[in-house]
Amino acid sequence: MLPLALLPRPGRARRTLLLCAGVLTGGVFGLAWWVARFGQREHVGAADALVVLGARVLPGGVPSGALVARVEHAVALYQRGVAPWLLLSGGAGAHPPSEARVMLGLAVAAGVPASACVLEEDSHSTEGNARFSARLLRERGARRVVVVSDPYHLLRARQCFRREGLEVATSPAPIAGRMRARDRAYWTVREAFALLLHPRLLLARAPGGR
């Protein structure tokens, strides 16, 4: 076996590739740690509105477990008096009706008056949730919101809503018992990739630079 000093050194292109791979890997897992840590914390304070982000609707209009958990958590916050109304955000996916309309049925069944719910049915992504919701929120004079979603989703969601000029707090819907650890890890890393691919999103700040 040749001594290490006599082994051929990798070429410049290979060294650059290895360096980029290391930076990318470190960036993804560093962001994944931040995503996971952020989603574990409750950031709720008094707000103008609760914004509930949609999740998959199953065949026949049946709400997925994530959709049910998000609405139940938002209803609990509403009943605590965190905000006077709910904005339910999510368009129609593979199975109608829209995520927002399915959430409305769940919220009303849980005791929230239909008059305290506003539907946003045009969005099909987190960025769309923020863009279309911001328009409805501004029309109603809402500036400070609490966004409800799964824990791993909240950091990117907050940044999207901040980019729309809103003051954003976040509150994680519980996922214990409905998501396996490996699935949660997958979605956390996926969120990290999404943030890494859109670095300008990470620069979004709250109104006033806070």
FIROSE-876605 format. One record per residue: z, y, x of N, C-alpha, C in turn; residue in three letters. Coordinates in steps of 0.1 Angstrom, whole numbers, plus 5000, padded with zeros to 4 digits. Atoms other than C-alpha are relative to their C-alpha. Layout:
<recs>
Z, Y, X, Z, Y, X, Z, Y, X, ala .
...
</recs>
This chain:
<recs>
5000, 4988, 5008, 5000, 5000, 5000, 5000, 5012, 5009, met .
5000, 4988, 4993, 4991, 5034, 5013, 5012, 5009, 4998, leu .
4990, 4990, 5002, 5018, 5060, 5019, 4995, 5011, 4990, pro .
5004, 4990, 5010, 5019, 5087, 4992, 4992, 5011, 5006, leu .
5007, 4989, 4993, 5007, 5113, 5017, 4986, 4997, 5003, ala .
5013, 5004, 4997, 4976, 5093, 5024, 4991, 4997, 4987, leu .
5008, 5002, 5012, 4966, 5087, 4987, 4991, 5012, 4997, leu .
5009, 4989, 5004, 4936, 5107, 4975, 5006, 5009, 4990, pro .
4995, 4990, 5010, 4946, 5139, 4957, 4991, 5001, 4988, arg .
5009, 4998, 5011, 4933, 5144, 4922, 4992, 5012, 5001, pro .
5008, 4989, 4999, 4904, 5167, 4920, 5005, 5012, 4992, gly .
4996, 4988, 5007, 4907, 5203, 4907, 4999, 4999, 4985, arg .
5002, 5002, 5014, 4893, 5194, 4873, 5010, 4991, 4994, ala .
4990, 5010, 5005, 4917, 5165, 4869, 5013, 5007, 4999, arg .
4987, 4994, 5000, 4947, 5186, 4879, 5001, 5010, 4989, arg .
5000, 4991, 5011, 4937, 5213, 4855, 5002, 4993, 4986, thr .
4999, 5008, 5013, 4933, 5187, 4827, 5015, 4995, 4998, leu .
4987, 5005, 5001, 4967, 5172, 4835, 5010, 5012, 4997, leu .
4992, 4988, 5002, 4983, 5207, 4836, 4999, 5004, 4985, leu .
5002, 4996, 5014, 4968, 5216, 4802, 5006, 4990, 4990, cys .
4994, 5010, 5009, 4979, 5183, 4787, 5015, 5001, 5000, ala .
4986, 4998, 4999, 5014, 5189, 4800, 5005, 5012, 4992, gly .
4996, 4988, 5007, 5015, 5224, 4786, 4999, 4998, 4985, val .
5002, 5003, 5015, 5001, 5212, 4752, 5011, 4991, 4995, leu .
4990, 5010, 5004, 5025, 5183, 4750, 5014, 5007, 4999, thr .
4987, 4993, 5000, 5055, 5205, 4759, 5000, 5010, 4989, gly .
5001, 4990, 5011, 5043, 5232, 4734, 5002, 4994, 4987, gly .
4999, 5006, 5013, 5039, 5208, 4706, 5015, 4995, 4997, val .
4987, 5005, 5003, 5073, 5191, 4710, 5011, 5011, 5000, phe .
4991, 4989, 5001, 5090, 5224, 4717, 5000, 5007, 4986, gly .
5002, 4994, 5013, 5076, 5238, 4685, 5006, 4990, 4989, leu .
4995, 5009, 5009, 5085, 5206, 4667, 5015, 5001, 4999, ala .
4986, 4999, 5000, 5121, 5210, 4678, 5004, 5013, 4992, trp .
4997, 4988, 5007, 5121, 5246, 4665, 4997, 4998, 4985, trp .
5002, 5003, 5014, 5105, 5235, 4632, 5011, 4992, 4993, val .
4989, 5009, 5005, 5131, 5208, 4627, 5013, 5008, 4999, ala .
4987, 4992, 4999, 5160, 5231, 4637, 5000, 5011, 4989, arg .
5001, 4990, 5011, 5148, 5259, 4614, 5002, 4995, 4986, phe .
5000, 5005, 5014, 5144, 5237, 4584, 5014, 4994, 4996, gly .
4987, 5006, 5003, 5180, 5224, 4587, 5009, 5011, 4995, gln .
4990, 4989, 5003, 5195, 5259, 4581, 4996, 5006, 4986, arg .
5002, 4993, 5012, 5200, 5276, 4548, 5000, 5015, 5003, glu .
5002, 4986, 4997, 5188, 5312, 4548, 5001, 5009, 4987, his .
5000, 4994, 5013, 5196, 5322, 4512, 5009, 5013, 4999, val .
4992, 4988, 5004, 5207, 5357, 4501, 4994, 5004, 4987, gly .
5005, 4995, 5012, 5202, 5377, 4470, 4985, 5005, 5002, ala .
5014, 4997, 4999, 5165, 5381, 4463, 4994, 5005, 4987, ala .
5007, 4996, 5012, 5140, 5395, 4439, 4993, 4989, 4992, asp .
5007, 5011, 5006, 5123, 5362, 4432, 5002, 4987, 5009, ala .
5001, 5013, 4994, 5124, 5325, 4441, 4985, 4995, 5000, leu .
5014, 5005, 5000, 5090, 5312, 4453, 5001, 4985, 5004, val .
5000, 5015, 4998, 5086, 5274, 4450, 4986, 4996, 5003, val .
5013, 5005, 4995, 5057, 5259, 4470, 4997, 4986, 4994, leu .
5004, 5013, 5007, 5038, 5231, 4453, 4998, 4989, 5010, gly .
5003, 5013, 4993, 5033, 5195, 4464, 4992, 4992, 4992, ala .
5009, 5009, 5007, 5012, 5166, 4454, 5003, 4997, 4986, arg .
4999, 5005, 5014, 5006, 5158, 4417, 4993, 4986, 5000, val .
5006, 5013, 5000, 5000, 5121, 4411, 4991, 4998, 4988, leu .
5009, 5003, 5012, 4975, 5105, 4386, 5008, 5002, 4987, pro .
4993, 4998, 5013, 4983, 5114, 4350, 5009, 5012, 5000, gly .
4991, 4988, 5000, 5000, 5147, 4360, 5014, 4997, 5003, gly .
4986, 5004, 4996, 5031, 5129, 4373, 5004, 5007, 5013, val .
4996, 4993, 4988, 5050, 5150, 4398, 5005, 4991, 5011, pro .
4996, 5008, 4988, 5055, 5136, 4433, 5015, 5003, 5002, ser .
4986, 4998, 4997, 5091, 5132, 4446, 5002, 5014, 5007, gly .
4998, 4987, 4994, 5086, 5163, 4468, 5000, 5011, 4990, ala .
5001, 4989, 5010, 5076, 5184, 4438, 5012, 5001, 4992, leu .
4987, 5000, 5008, 5106, 5173, 4418, 5011, 5006, 5008, val .
4989, 4996, 4992, 5130, 5179, 4446, 5000, 5015, 5002, ala .
5002, 4986, 4998, 5116, 5214, 4453, 5004, 5008, 4987, arg .
4997, 4993, 5013, 5119, 5224, 4416, 5015, 4999, 4997, val .
4985, 5001, 5003, 5154, 5210, 4412, 5008, 5009, 5009, glu .
4992, 4991, 4990, 5166, 5229, 4443, 4998, 5014, 4996, his .
5002, 4986, 5004, 5150, 5261, 4431, 5008, 5003, 4987, ala .
4992, 4998, 5013, 5166, 5257, 4396, 5014, 5002, 5003, val .
4986, 4999, 4996, 5200, 5252, 4412, 5002, 5014, 5006, ala .
4998, 4986, 4995, 5195, 5285, 4431, 4999, 5010, 4989, leu .
5002, 4991, 5011, 5183, 5302, 4400, 5013, 5001, 4992, tyr .
4988, 5001, 5008, 5214, 5290, 4381, 5012, 5006, 5008, gln .
4989, 4993, 4992, 5236, 5304, 4410, 4998, 5015, 5000, arg .
5003, 4986, 5000, 5220, 5338, 4404, 4994, 5006, 5012, gly .
5007, 4995, 4987, 5201, 5340, 4437, 4989, 5010, 4996, val .
5011, 4991, 5004, 5171, 5356, 4419, 4998, 4998, 4985, ala .
5001, 5000, 5014, 5162, 5364, 4383, 4988, 4993, 4994, pro .
5011, 5007, 5005, 5129, 5346, 4381, 4993, 4991, 5012, trp .
5007, 5009, 4991, 5107, 5319, 4397, 4985, 5002, 5001, leu .
5015, 5000, 4998, 5072, 5321, 4411, 4996, 4986, 5004, leu .
5004, 5014, 4997, 5057, 5286, 4410, 4986, 5000, 5006, leu .
5013, 4998, 4993, 5028, 5284, 4435, 4994, 4987, 5004, ser .
5007, 5012, 4997, 5002, 5257, 4437, 4988, 4998, 4991, gly .
5011, 5002, 5009, 4967, 5251, 4424, 4998, 4985, 4997, gly .
5003, 5014, 5003, 4951, 5219, 4411, 4994, 4993, 5011, ala .
5005, 5009, 4990, 4945, 5191, 4435, 4991, 4989, 4995, gly .
5008, 5011, 5004, 4929, 5157, 4431, 5003, 4996, 4985, ala .
4996, 5004, 5013, 4949, 5151, 4399, 5005, 5012, 4992, his .
4995, 4989, 5008, 4953, 5179, 4372, 5012, 4996, 4992, pro .
5002, 4986, 4999, 4970, 5199, 4360, 5004, 5006, 5014, pro .
4996, 4994, 4988, 4979, 5224, 4387, 5014, 4997, 5004, ser .
4986, 5002, 4996, 5010, 5220, 4408, 5010, 5010, 4993, glu .
4991, 4990, 5006, 5024, 5252, 4394, 5003, 4997, 4985, ala .
4998, 5003, 5014, 5019, 5240, 4358, 5010, 4988, 4999, arg .
4990, 5011, 5000, 5037, 5207, 4365, 5014, 5005, 5003, val .
4987, 4995, 4997, 5065, 5226, 4381, 5006, 5008, 4989, met .
4995, 4993, 5011, 5068, 5248, 4351, 5006, 4991, 4990, leu .
4994, 5010, 5009, 5074, 5217, 4329, 5013, 4995, 5005, gly .
4987, 5005, 4994, 5101, 5205, 4353, 5011, 5011, 4999, leu .
4990, 4990, 5001, 5118, 5239, 4354, 5005, 5003, 4986, ala .
4996, 4997, 5014, 5118, 5245, 4317, 5009, 4988, 4995, val .
4992, 5012, 5004, 5131, 5209, 4311, 5014, 5001, 5006, ala .
4987, 4999, 4994, 5160, 5218, 4335, 5007, 5012, 4995, ala .
4993, 4990, 5006, 5169, 5248, 4315, 4996, 5014, 5004, gly .
5005, 4987, 4997, 5150, 5277, 4330, 4991, 5005, 4989, val .
5009, 4995, 5011, 5134, 5299, 4303, 4986, 5002, 5006, pro .
5014, 4998, 4996, 5096, 5299, 4304, 4997, 5015, 5004, ala .
5002, 4986, 4998, 5098, 5337, 4304, 5005, 5004, 5014, ser .
4996, 4997, 4987, 5115, 5335, 4338, 4992, 4993, 5011, ala .
5009, 5007, 4991, 5086, 5316, 4354, 4987, 5007, 5000, cys .
5013, 4995, 4998, 5054, 5330, 4368, 4992, 4990, 5007, val .
5008, 5010, 4994, 5025, 5307, 4377, 4990, 5006, 5010, leu .
5011, 4996, 4990, 5002, 5311, 4408, 4992, 4987, 5001, glu .
5007, 5012, 5001, 4975, 5285, 4403, 4987, 5000, 5008, glu .
5012, 4999, 4992, 4948, 5295, 4428, 5001, 4994, 5014, asp .
4999, 5004, 4986, 4962, 5283, 4461, 4998, 4985, 5002, ser .
5001, 5014, 4996, 4954, 5251, 4480, 5005, 4998, 5014, his .
4995, 5000, 4986, 4972, 5258, 4513, 5012, 5009, 5001, ser .
4989, 4991, 4999, 5003, 5274, 4526, 4996, 5015, 5002, thr .
5005, 4986, 4999, 4983, 5305, 4536, 4996, 5005, 4986, glu .
5004, 4996, 5013, 4969, 5306, 4501, 5012, 5002, 4991, gly .
4988, 4998, 5007, 5004, 5302, 4486, 5005, 5014, 5003, asn .
4994, 4987, 4997, 5015, 5333, 4505, 4991, 5011, 4995, ala .
5010, 4989, 5003, 4983, 5354, 4499, 5000, 5002, 4985, arg .
5001, 4998, 5015, 4981, 5348, 4461, 5014, 5003, 4994, phe .
4986, 4996, 5005, 5019, 5349, 4456, 5003, 5014, 5003, ser .
4996, 4986, 4996, 5022, 5382, 4474, 4994, 5010, 4990, ala .
5006, 4991, 5009, 4998, 5398, 4450, 5008, 5000, 4987, arg .
4992, 5001, 5012, 5018, 5386, 4420, 5014, 5006, 5002, leu .
4987, 4994, 4997, 5051, 5396, 4436, 4999, 5015, 5001, leu .
5001, 4986, 4999, 5039, 5431, 4444, 4998, 5006, 4986, arg .
5002, 4995, 5014, 5027, 5435, 4408, 5013, 5002, 4992, glu .
4987, 5000, 5007, 5063, 5428, 4397, 5011, 5007, 5008, arg .
4991, 4992, 4993, 5079, 5450, 4423, 5010, 4992, 5009, gly .
4991, 5009, 4992, 5094, 5420, 4443, 4996, 5002, 5015, ala .
5002, 4998, 4986, 5098, 5426, 4480, 5008, 4989, 5008, arg .
4992, 5010, 4992, 5125, 5401, 4491, 5000, 4987, 4992, arg .
5001, 5013, 5007, 5120, 5364, 4482, 5007, 4989, 5008, val .
4995, 5012, 4994, 5135, 5331, 4489, 4989, 4989, 4997, val .
5010, 5010, 5001, 5109, 5304, 4496, 5006, 4986, 5001, val .
4995, 5014, 5000, 5117, 5268, 4487, 4989, 4990, 5003, val .
5010, 5010, 4997, 5099, 5239, 4502, 5008, 4989, 5008, ser .
4994, 5010, 4992, 5106, 5208, 4523, 5004, 5006, 5014, asp .
4994, 4994, 4987, 5126, 5215, 4556, 4989, 5003, 5010, pro .
5010, 4998, 4989, 5097, 5209, 4580, 4989, 5010, 4997, tyr .
5011, 4991, 5005, 5074, 5232, 4560, 5005, 5015, 5001, his .
4995, 4986, 5002, 5097, 5263, 4560, 4997, 5010, 5010, leu .
5003, 4990, 4990, 5090, 5279, 4593, 4986, 5006, 4999, leu .
5014, 4995, 5002, 5053, 5281, 4588, 4999, 5008, 4987, arg .
5000, 4993, 5013, 5058, 5291, 4552, 5006, 5014, 5002, ala .
4994, 4986, 4998, 5081, 5320, 4562, 4991, 5009, 5007, arg .
5009, 4992, 4992, 5056, 5332, 4588, 4988, 5005, 4991, gln .
5011, 4997, 5009, 5028, 5331, 4562, 5004, 5011, 4991, cys .
4996, 4990, 5010, 5048, 5351, 4537, 5004, 5013, 5007, phe .
4997, 4988, 4992, 5060, 5376, 4564, 4987, 5007, 5003, arg .
5013, 4994, 4997, 5023, 5382, 4573, 4995, 5008, 4988, arg .
5004, 4992, 5012, 5019, 5394, 4537, 5009, 5012, 4998, glu .
4992, 4988, 5001, 5045, 5420, 4543, 5013, 4998, 4991, gly .
4988, 5003, 5008, 5074, 5403, 4524, 5012, 4997, 5009, leu .
4988, 5004, 4994, 5110, 5400, 4534, 5004, 4986, 4995, glu .
4999, 5014, 5004, 5116, 5362, 4534, 5012, 4994, 5005, val .
4989, 5010, 4996, 5146, 5339, 4533, 4995, 4987, 4996, ala .
5004, 5013, 5003, 5142, 5302, 4531, 5011, 4991, 4996, thr .
4990, 5010, 5005, 5160, 5273, 4514, 4993, 4986, 5000, ser .
5006, 5013, 4999, 5152, 5236, 4522, 5004, 4991, 4988, pro .
4998, 5010, 5011, 5148, 5211, 4493, 5005, 4987, 5007, ala .
4995, 5012, 4994, 5167, 5179, 4501, 4990, 4989, 5001, pro .
5010, 5011, 4998, 5146, 5150, 4515, 5007, 4987, 5003, ile .
4993, 5013, 4998, 5173, 5124, 4521, 4998, 4991, 4989, ala .
5002, 5011, 5010, 5165, 5092, 4503, 4986, 5000, 4995, gly .
5014, 5001, 5005, 5129, 5101, 4496, 4990, 5001, 5011, arg .
5009, 5000, 4989, 5114, 5103, 4531, 5006, 4993, 5012, met .
4995, 5008, 4988, 5117, 5079, 4560, 5000, 5009, 5012, arg .
4999, 4991, 4988, 5126, 5093, 4594, 4987, 5001, 5007, ala .
5013, 4999, 4993, 5092, 5084, 4609, 4990, 5009, 4993, arg .
5009, 4991, 5007, 5074, 5102, 4581, 5005, 5015, 5002, asp .
4995, 4986, 4997, 5096, 5133, 4586, 4996, 5004, 5014, arg .
5004, 4997, 4986, 5089, 5131, 4623, 4985, 5004, 5000, ala .
5015, 4998, 5000, 5051, 5129, 4616, 4997, 5014, 4994, tyr .
5002, 4987, 5006, 5052, 5159, 4593, 5005, 5012, 5008, trp .
4995, 4990, 4991, 5073, 5179, 4617, 4991, 5003, 5011, thr .
5010, 4999, 4989, 5049, 5173, 4646, 4987, 5007, 4994, val .
5012, 4995, 5006, 5020, 5181, 4622, 5001, 5015, 4998, arg .
4997, 4985, 5002, 5036, 5215, 4614, 4999, 5007, 5013, glu .
5001, 4994, 4987, 5040, 5221, 4651, 4986, 5003, 5005, ala .
5014, 4999, 4997, 5003, 5215, 4657, 4994, 5012, 4992, phe .
5005, 4989, 5008, 4995, 5239, 4628, 5004, 5013, 5006, ala .
4995, 4988, 4994, 5016, 5266, 4644, 4993, 5003, 5014, leu .
5006, 4998, 4987, 5002, 5260, 4679, 4986, 5004, 4999, leu .
5014, 4996, 5002, 4967, 5263, 4666, 4998, 5014, 4994, leu .
5000, 4987, 5005, 4975, 5296, 4650, 5011, 5009, 5006, his .
4989, 4993, 4993, 4996, 5314, 4676, 5004, 5014, 4994, pro .
4998, 4987, 5006, 4992, 5348, 4659, 5010, 4999, 4988, arg .
4991, 5002, 5012, 5011, 5334, 4629, 5015, 5001, 5005, leu .
4986, 4999, 4995, 5042, 5331, 4651, 5005, 5014, 5003, leu .
4996, 4986, 4997, 5041, 5368, 4658, 5004, 5008, 4988, leu .
4997, 4992, 5012, 5046, 5378, 4622, 5015, 5003, 4999, ala .
4986, 4995, 5000, 5078, 5398, 4618, 5003, 5005, 4986, arg .
4996, 4995, 5013, 5098, 5408, 4588, 4997, 5015, 4999, ala .
5002, 4985, 5001, 5092, 5444, 4574, 5011, 5007, 5008, pro .
4990, 4993, 4992, 5109, 5468, 4598, 5002, 4994, 5014, gly .
4999, 5006, 4987, 5105, 5444, 4627, 5012, 4991, 5002, gly .
4988, 5008, 4999, 5136, 5424, 4620, 4997, 4985, 5002, arg .
</recs>
